[in-house]
Each structure stands twice: as C-alpha cells, then as structure tokens.
Amino acid sequence: MDLSQPTQANVEYMIEAIKTKLRMASGAAMQASHFSVDKYEDIKDIYDMVASKERFSISEVEALVSELGKLRG
C-alpha cells in the first residue's frame, strides 16, 4: 500500500493496522472512519512507530491509545 498520499483510505488502513498490532481490546470503539485526513502526518508517525516495534508495554499501549484519542475528529 502506498502511504505517501494523505487519503482517507490510507488513514483507515493505518488505524486498522495500529489496532491489530496493539491487539486493542477496545478497538471496536476506535473506528478508522472517525479519523480525518487533516491529521494524516500525526497518524502516519504513530503508524511508523508501531510498525517498527515488535512488542509494547502496557504503558506504551496506553500512551499510544491516548494519542490516537486526541487525533479523533
């Protein structure tokens, strides 16, 4: 997938990938469609960080979920 373009489809793809990687129990509450292309760069930064790590501590997951919550539109 080409993530170089800030499209709603790319935003939704990244949010779903983040939810999967973090194994978010509350993933259903965080729907990809609630995120705007306006926040693309911030979402991409989180996506890149999540994709680069194999495992996350509970506090890291909580911090990432908190950041995603701030980006919801």
N, C-alpha and C positions, 0 to 999 in steps of 0.2 A: 504494500500500500504506500502511495506517495503522500507523505505527511508534510510536504513543503508548502502546500496550499492551505490557507485558512478557510476551510469549508465546514459546514455543519456536519456533513458525513464524517469528516476527519475528527472533529470534536467528539462525536458519538463513538467512533471507533476507539479513540484513546481512552475515554471514560470507561467503556466496557472492558478494555484491556487492563486498566488500572484496577477496576473492581475484581476482575478474575485473578490477577496476580496477588492482590492483597487478601483474597478469599474473604471478602467483606460479607459478614452476616447480614448487615443492613443494606446490602447492595440494591435491593428492590426499592428502597426509599430514595436512592440516588439515581434517578433516571437520567440517561445521557441527554435526552431532549431538553432538560432543564438548564443546560449549559449553552452559553452564547458564543458565537464566533468572535465576539469582541474580546473575549478572554483567552483567545487561542494560544498566544505565546505563553501565558502562565500555565495553561493546561498542558501544553507541549513540554514545558520544563519539568512538571511533575511526572508526566508520562516517561520522559527520557530517564529521569532519576529512578523511577520504579522499574523500568525495563533493564536498567544496568545492575540492579541488585538481585541476588538470589533469595535472600531471606530478610525479614523485617522483624524488629522487636515490637512488642505491644505498643510501646510509647511512640515508635516511629509510625506505626499504622494509625494511631490516634491523631498524631500531628498531621499526617497526610490527609486523613478524612476531614480534619478541621479546616485545612487549607482548601480542599475541594468544596467544602460547605460555604466558604467565603466567596468562591467563584461562581456559585449557582446564580442564575439570573432569574 
